[in-house]
Amino acid sequence: MEILQIVGLGLIATFLALVVKEQKPTFAFMLVVFVGCAIFLFLVDQVFEVIRMLERIALNANVNLIYVETILKIIGIAYIAEFGAQITKDAGQGAIASKIELAGKILILAMAIPILTVIIETIINLIPS
């Protein structure tokens, strides 16, 4: 029932932020950032469990761990970029949020190049000469 704790914390923080925002907008924003980070940290253990499970599956399937690690890094970049962009949007800085999202996409593309290369080489090797 962790989701109930997370949603409860989020709703309480939202209510407090709305109340505090009228008097001290900076404190309201800091509350939102703090709660966002707290929720993120609350989920770190779950993320590690997923990573361990995927590594075990990869080992059982004889998949090269380099590819699994690269895919996990790509997923991590996507989540971190989204988290940063959402916080930046909450602060009213949509232009900076867009740049964070763009940076995340470019980093993902750069990390995916070795995997794309292997896929293309495999397809080329499957095509009869």
C-alpha positions as CSV (number, residue, x, y, z in Angstrom):
1,M,0.0,0.0,0.0
2,E,2.9,2.3,-0.6
3,I,0.9,4.1,-3.3
4,L,-1.5,5.3,-0.6
5,Q,1.3,6.8,1.3
6,I,2.7,8.5,-1.7
7,V,-0.6,9.8,-2.8
8,G,-1.4,10.9,0.7
9,L,1.9,12.8,1.0
10,G,1.3,14.4,-2.4
11,L,-2.2,15.5,-1.5
12,I,-1.1,16.9,1.9
13,A,1.8,18.8,0.2
14,T,-0.5,20.1,-2.5
15,F,-3.0,21.4,0.1
16,L,-0.2,23.0,2.2
17,A,1.4,24.5,-0.9
18,L,-1.9,26.1,-1.9
19,V,-2.3,27.6,1.6
20,V,1.3,28.8,1.9
21,K,1.4,30.1,-1.7
22,E,-0.7,33.2,-1.0
23,Q,1.7,34.4,1.7
24,K,5.1,32.9,0.7
25,P,5.3,31.6,-2.9
26,T,8.9,30.7,-2.4
27,F,8.2,28.5,0.5
28,A,5.4,26.8,-1.4
29,F,7.7,26.0,-4.2
30,M,10.4,24.7,-1.9
31,L,7.7,22.5,-0.2
32,V,6.8,21.1,-3.6
33,V,10.4,20.4,-4.6
34,F,11.1,18.8,-1.2
35,V,8.1,16.5,-1.4
36,G,8.9,15.6,-5.0
37,C,12.4,14.6,-4.0
38,A,11.1,12.7,-1.0
39,I,8.7,10.7,-3.2
40,F,11.6,10.0,-5.6
41,L,13.8,8.8,-2.7
42,F,11.0,6.7,-1.3
43,L,11.0,4.8,-4.6
44,V,14.7,4.2,-4.9
45,D,14.5,0.8,-3.3
46,Q,11.8,-0.3,-5.7
47,V,14.0,0.9,-8.6
48,F,17.0,-1.2,-7.4
49,E,14.7,-4.2,-7.1
50,V,13.6,-3.8,-10.7
51,I,17.3,-3.4,-11.8
52,R,18.3,-6.5,-10.0
53,M,15.5,-8.5,-11.5
54,L,16.3,-7.4,-15.0
55,E,20.0,-8.3,-14.5
56,R,19.0,-11.8,-13.4
57,I,16.7,-12.2,-16.4
58,A,19.5,-11.0,-18.7
59,L,21.9,-13.5,-17.2
60,N,19.5,-16.4,-17.5
61,A,18.8,-15.4,-21.1
62,N,22.6,-15.1,-21.9
63,V,22.1,-11.5,-22.9
64,N,25.2,-9.3,-22.8
65,L,24.9,-7.2,-19.6
66,I,26.4,-4.2,-21.5
67,Y,23.2,-3.8,-23.4
68,V,21.0,-4.2,-20.3
69,E,23.0,-1.6,-18.5
70,T,22.8,0.8,-21.4
71,I,19.0,0.4,-21.6
72,L,18.7,0.9,-17.8
73,K,20.8,4.1,-18.1
74,I,18.6,5.3,-20.9
75,I,15.5,4.7,-18.8
76,G,17.2,6.5,-15.9
77,I,18.0,9.5,-18.1
78,A,14.4,9.6,-19.2
79,Y,13.0,9.6,-15.7
80,I,15.5,12.1,-14.4
81,A,15.0,14.5,-17.3
82,E,11.2,14.2,-16.8
83,F,11.5,14.9,-13.1
84,G,13.7,17.9,-13.6
85,A,11.5,19.3,-16.4
86,Q,8.4,18.9,-14.2
87,I,10.0,20.7,-11.3
88,T,11.1,23.5,-13.7
89,K,7.6,23.8,-15.1
90,D,6.2,24.0,-11.6
91,A,8.6,27.0,-11.1
92,G,7.1,28.6,-14.1
93,Q,10.1,28.1,-16.3
94,G,8.7,26.3,-19.3
95,A,11.5,27.3,-21.6
96,I,14.2,25.8,-19.4
97,A,12.0,22.7,-18.9
98,S,11.9,22.3,-22.7
99,K,15.7,22.5,-22.8
100,I,16.0,19.8,-20.1
101,E,13.7,17.5,-22.1
102,L,15.8,18.2,-25.2
103,A,19.0,17.4,-23.4
104,G,17.5,14.2,-22.1
105,K,16.5,13.1,-25.6
106,I,19.9,13.9,-27.1
107,L,21.6,11.9,-24.3
108,I,19.3,9.0,-24.9
109,L,20.0,9.1,-28.6
110,A,23.8,9.2,-27.9
111,M,23.6,6.2,-25.5
112,A,21.4,4.2,-27.9
113,I,23.8,4.4,-30.9
114,P,25.8,1.3,-29.9
115,I,22.6,-0.7,-29.5
116,L,21.3,0.6,-32.8
117,T,24.6,-0.3,-34.5
118,V,24.4,-3.9,-33.3
119,I,20.8,-4.2,-34.4
120,I,21.6,-2.9,-37.9
121,E,24.6,-5.2,-38.2
122,T,22.5,-8.1,-37.2
123,I,19.8,-7.3,-39.8
124,I,22.5,-6.9,-42.5
125,N,24.0,-10.3,-41.6
126,L,20.6,-11.9,-41.8
127,I,20.0,-10.6,-45.4
128,P,21.2,-13.2,-47.9
129,S,23.9,-11.9,-50.2
